[in-house]
Amino acid sequence: MSYRRRLKMYKKKYRKDNYHPLLDRRYYVDFIEQETPIHIDSLNKRNEIVNLMIFKGAYQYESFTLWVYLYKDGYIMNGQLVHVRFDYNWNKLIYGKTLKQWLPKTFWYEPNPTFGFKSNQEKFNIMLTDLELIDYIEEYFDSFPYYDLRRIKNYSNQPIIIDNYVEEPSNIYFIFDEIQRTTKIGRSQYPNTRKSQINSDSASTITLIMSIQSNHAKILDVLLQNHFAYKRSKQEWYHLNKKDIERLLSRALPNQITELMGEVNILANSFDNMSPLTNL
């Protein structure tokens, strides 16, 4: 039975009781046992094996979803279900205008003995963090772009109308803190001078790993910080990894970002010492 058909069946079944079908344990049991996942994997996370199944979700207007089921060996029906949603959201005003880009959200559900699977947005013992899970999905999309509806629906390829914005030439810099293992994304005419300022205020070893020239640096700065928002550590510092830098270098990002990117200056000899890709 298809995902849409089963969902329709459960909506009809529980409509009289005004009961949300997505929180019914029987629905999830049917879903996990009978749906065919588009991807299965086992991950070694914090000395434990976590099994992962990705199920194809649904597309709605400017939004698409995936379902991810996580469980440990021997506990297949006591795992955690994650609703991963990508929304084509409006960003904050830039020069009095708004921009849109794809941003991810996660909704975690855990088993409840009396209620079924219950949404729990509070912190509980999840098997993966949001960052680890979305990183994994982004890597999966790199290998299987067919399932990335951000590309298929082509919203990612809608260009920014540059003529609507004032040119503000500058550089976007990426500065890596080797102790905190986080990367600062910022904007400056003189990245090396900015690096020296940050270095003087920090006891850590600071490395300027790359910079990107842009004629619309303010817009590019906002788009990049929104794109990596789920990796934010604090303020403008992010848990970027080697794969994120490689996507920037190969311009494997939405067109709203890449069309504003000018010359890329690589200033680090290697990116291997950056935050690891969460051992996925």
C-alpha positions in Angstrom: 0.0 0.0 0.0 1.4 3.4 -0.9 2.2 6.0 1.7 -0.5 8.4 0.5 -3.1 5.6 0.4 -2.3 4.4 3.9 -2.4 8.0 5.2 -5.8 8.6 3.6 -7.1 5.3 5.1 -6.0 6.3 8.6 -7.4 9.8 8.3 -10.8 8.4 7.4 -10.6 5.8 10.2 -10.0 8.4 13.0 -11.9 11.3 11.6 -15.0 10.6 13.7 -12.9 10.5 16.9 -11.0 13.6 16.0 -7.8 11.6 16.6 -4.6 12.6 14.9 -3.6 9.6 12.8 0.2 10.4 12.9 0.2 9.8 16.6 -1.4 6.3 16.4 1.0 3.5 17.2 -0.8 1.1 14.8 -0.2 3.6 12.0 3.5 3.7 12.7 3.7 0.0 13.0 2.1 -0.4 9.6 4.3 2.3 8.2 7.5 0.8 9.4 6.6 -2.8 8.6 5.0 -2.4 5.3 6.5 0.7 3.7 9.6 0.1 1.6 12.4 2.4 2.7 14.4 4.2 0.0 17.6 3.8 2.1 18.9 1.6 4.9 22.1 2.0 6.8 23.8 1.2 10.1 25.8 3.8 11.9 28.4 3.5 14.7 27.4 6.4 17.1 29.0 6.8 20.5 30.0 3.1 20.6 26.5 1.9 19.7 25.1 0.7 16.5 22.1 2.8 15.3 20.1 1.4 12.4 18.5 4.0 10.1 15.8 3.8 7.5 14.7 6.6 5.3 11.2 6.6 3.8 10.0 8.8 1.0 7.6 11.4 2.2 5.4 13.8 0.4 5.6 17.1 -1.5 3.3 20.0 -0.8 3.5 23.6 -1.9 7.0 24.9 -1.2 7.6 22.1 1.3 8.7 18.4 1.2 9.2 15.8 3.8 11.1 12.6 4.6 10.5 10.2 7.4 13.5 8.7 9.2 13.3 5.8 11.6 16.1 5.1 14.1 16.4 2.0 16.3 19.1 -0.1 18.0 19.7 -3.8 17.3 16.9 -6.0 18.7 14.6 -3.0 19.4 13.1 -2.3 16.0 9.6 -1.3 17.3 11.0 0.8 20.1 12.9 3.3 18.0 12.4 7.0 17.2 10.6 8.4 14.2 11.8 11.7 12.8 9.7 13.9 10.5 12.3 15.9 8.5 10.7 18.8 6.6 12.3 21.2 4.2 10.5 24.5 3.8 11.0 27.2 1.1 10.9 30.0 3.7 11.1 33.7 3.5 14.2 35.2 5.0 14.6 38.5 6.8 14.6 41.8 5.0 17.7 42.8 3.1 17.6 46.3 1.7 13.8 46.3 2.3 13.3 43.1 0.3 12.9 39.4 1.3 14.6 36.4 -0.1 13.5 32.7 0.0 15.6 29.6 0.5 15.2 26.0 1.6 15.6 25.5 5.4 15.3 22.2 7.3 13.2 21.4 10.4 13.0 18.2 12.4 10.1 16.8 14.5 11.0 13.9 16.8 8.5 11.2 17.9 9.2 8.6 20.6 7.2 5.5 21.7 4.7 5.9 24.4 3.2 2.7 25.9 -0.4 4.1 26.3 -0.6 6.6 23.5 1.6 5.2 20.7 4.3 7.4 19.2 4.2 10.8 20.9 5.8 14.0 19.8 8.4 15.2 22.2 10.1 18.5 21.4 11.9 18.5 24.7 15.4 17.0 25.0 15.3 13.3 25.4 17.8 10.6 24.7 17.9 10.7 20.9 20.2 8.5 18.9 21.4 11.2 16.6 21.5 15.0 17.0 19.7 17.2 14.5 23.0 18.2 13.1 24.1 14.6 12.6 20.8 13.6 11.0 20.6 16.5 8.6 24.2 16.1 7.6 23.5 12.5 6.8 20.5 13.4 4.7 22.5 16.0 2.8 25.1 13.4 2.0 22.4 11.0 0.9 21.0 13.7 -1.4 24.5 14.2 -2.9 24.6 10.5 -3.9 20.9 10.2 -4.8 19.7 13.7 -6.1 16.5 12.1 -7.5 15.0 12.2 -4.0 16.0 15.8 -3.3 12.8 17.6 -4.3 14.5 20.9 -3.7 16.3 20.2 -7.0 13.4 18.5 -8.8 10.9 21.2 -8.0 13.5 23.7 -9.2 12.8 26.3 -6.4 16.5 26.2 -5.6 17.3 27.3 -9.1 15.2 30.4 -9.0 17.7 33.3 -9.4 17.9 36.4 -7.4 17.2 39.5 -9.4 20.5 41.3 -8.8 19.2 44.6 -10.3 16.9 44.9 -7.3 19.8 45.2 -4.9 22.6 47.7 -4.3 26.1 46.4 -5.0 28.2 46.1 -1.9 31.5 44.5 -2.9 33.3 42.7 0.0 34.5 39.3 1.1 32.9 36.4 3.0 35.5 34.8 5.2 35.6 31.4 7.0 37.7 31.4 10.1 38.3 28.2 12.0 38.8 27.9 15.7 41.0 24.8 16.3 40.1 24.4 20.0 36.3 24.9 19.8 36.3 23.2 16.3 33.8 25.8 15.0 34.0 28.1 12.0 33.0 31.7 11.8 31.2 33.0 8.7 31.5 36.8 8.4 31.9 39.7 6.0 34.9 42.0 5.7 36.8 44.0 3.1 40.0 42.7 4.7 39.7 39.1 5.9 43.3 38.9 7.1 42.8 42.0 9.3 39.6 40.6 10.6 41.4 37.3 11.4 44.0 39.2 13.4 41.3 41.0 15.4 39.6 37.7 16.3 43.0 36.1 17.1 43.9 38.9 19.5 40.6 38.3 21.4 40.9 34.6 21.6 43.2 32.1 23.4 42.6 29.6 20.7 44.4 29.0 17.4 42.6 30.8 14.7 43.0 29.9 11.0 41.6 31.8 8.0 40.7 28.9 5.8 39.0 30.6 2.8 37.3 33.7 1.5 34.7 34.4 -1.2 34.6 37.6 -3.1 31.1 38.9 -3.9 29.6 42.1 -5.3 26.6 41.5 -3.1 28.4 40.3 0.0 25.7 41.4 2.5 23.1 39.2 0.8 25.5 36.3 0.4 26.4 36.5 4.1 22.7 36.2 5.1 22.0 33.4 2.7 25.0 31.4 3.9 24.3 31.9 7.6 20.6 30.8 7.0 21.8 27.8 5.0 24.0 26.6 7.8 21.7 27.7 10.6 21.1 24.1 11.8 24.9 23.9 12.5 25.1 27.1 14.5 27.1 26.9 17.7 26.7 30.5 18.8 26.2 33.8 17.0 28.2 33.5 13.8 30.1 30.3 14.7 29.1 27.0 13.0 30.0 23.4 13.2 31.1 23.2 9.6 33.0 20.2 8.3 35.2 19.3 5.4 32.2 18.2 3.3 30.6 21.7 3.7 33.7 23.4 2.4 33.9 21.0 -0.5 30.3 21.9 -1.5 31.3 25.6 -1.4 34.4 25.0 -3.5 32.4 22.9 -6.1 29.5 25.3 -5.8 27.1 22.4 -5.1 24.7 24.7 -3.3 21.4 26.4 -4.4 21.7 28.9 -7.2 20.6 31.7 -4.9 24.0 31.3 -3.2 26.3 30.3 -6.0 25.2 33.1 -8.4 26.4 35.6 -5.8 29.8 33.9 -5.3 32.8 35.4 -7.1 36.4 34.4 -6.8 37.1 31.8 -4.1 40.5 32.1 -2.3 41.7 29.0 -0.5 44.0 30.0 2.3 44.3 26.7 4.3 46.6 23.8 3.2 44.0 21.2 4.3 40.5 21.0 5.7 41.1 17.6 7.4 41.4 19.1 10.9 37.9 20.6 10.7 35.0 19.1 12.7 34.6 15.5 11.5 31.5 14.5 9.5 30.0 13.1 12.8 31.4 9.7 12.0 28.5 8.9 9.6 
